[in-house]
Amino acid sequence: MQKLNVIKVGGQIVEEPETLADLLSRFARMEGLKVLVHGGGRSATKIAAQLGIESQMVGGRRITDAETLKVVTMVYGGLVNKNIVAKLQALGVNALGLTGADLGYMTSDKRPVKDIDYGFVGDVKTVDSSVIAKLIADGVVPVLAPLTHDGKGNMLNTNADTIAAEAAKALSSHFEVTLTYCFEKKGVLLNPDDDDSVISEITKEDFRKYVEDGTVAGGMIPKLENAFDAISKGVSKVVITKATELGNNSGTVIL
């Protein structure tokens, strides 16, 4: 089985020219088959404000009403995605930008209303991995935006971490997949105040202990839960690292 790297980068990295240039040059230098998944939340918030649309966030997640859906579709599927694709083409990477609606590769159900109405937010239902695998086999590097569709003509805003995990899980039937989450720290830290206290490997047992003693808390808990879920469903390795360390074999490896 050929190896495939699925790299997820947050909006704060792709929205600053310097960090984006560094990330894309590192990504371009990575050998072998690869997929890039990106966010873009800050750009969406900024452009929504310029259009007089107020952004509502609950627990770090965007409430996507009908007007906000128009903005995120424009920003994620257009501005951010095509900017990345153009820059990768300039680096000799044959990139193709996709939302879940393109080639129908990822469908979602609109999230049901429970305590909070998130609006037009999608929970992933199906992934057509064969269509993406065929593109990759043809030498294309997919660049996936955090948007899906419901199969009935509607776009849905979908968390980029989830897109990366679902794509990686589905593609693991075609490739030996390593999923890498790039964020602002060098990995999972033993001491949050010491950027060099990276935990090199975490097993499920370690994870339980770290949550109990408070080493792992906040937004890192769902990130690691997603990582273990991905491994249980066929992904061979998950890495959490800093974007500036991409390609350096550093960070935290989830086993």
Secondary structure, 3 states (H helix, E strand, C coil): CCEEEEEEECHHHHCCHHHHHHHHHHHHHCCCEEEEEECCHHHHHHHHHHCCCCCEEECCEEEECHHHHHHHHHHHHHHHHHHHHHHHHHCCCCEEEECCCHHHCEEEEECCCCCCCCECEEEEEEECHHHHHHHHHCCCEEEECCEEECCCCCEEECCHHHHHHHHHHHHCCCCEEEEEEEECCCCCECCCCCCCCECCEECHHHHHHHHHCCCCCCCHHHHHHHHHHHHHCCCCEEEEEEHHHCCCCCCEEEC
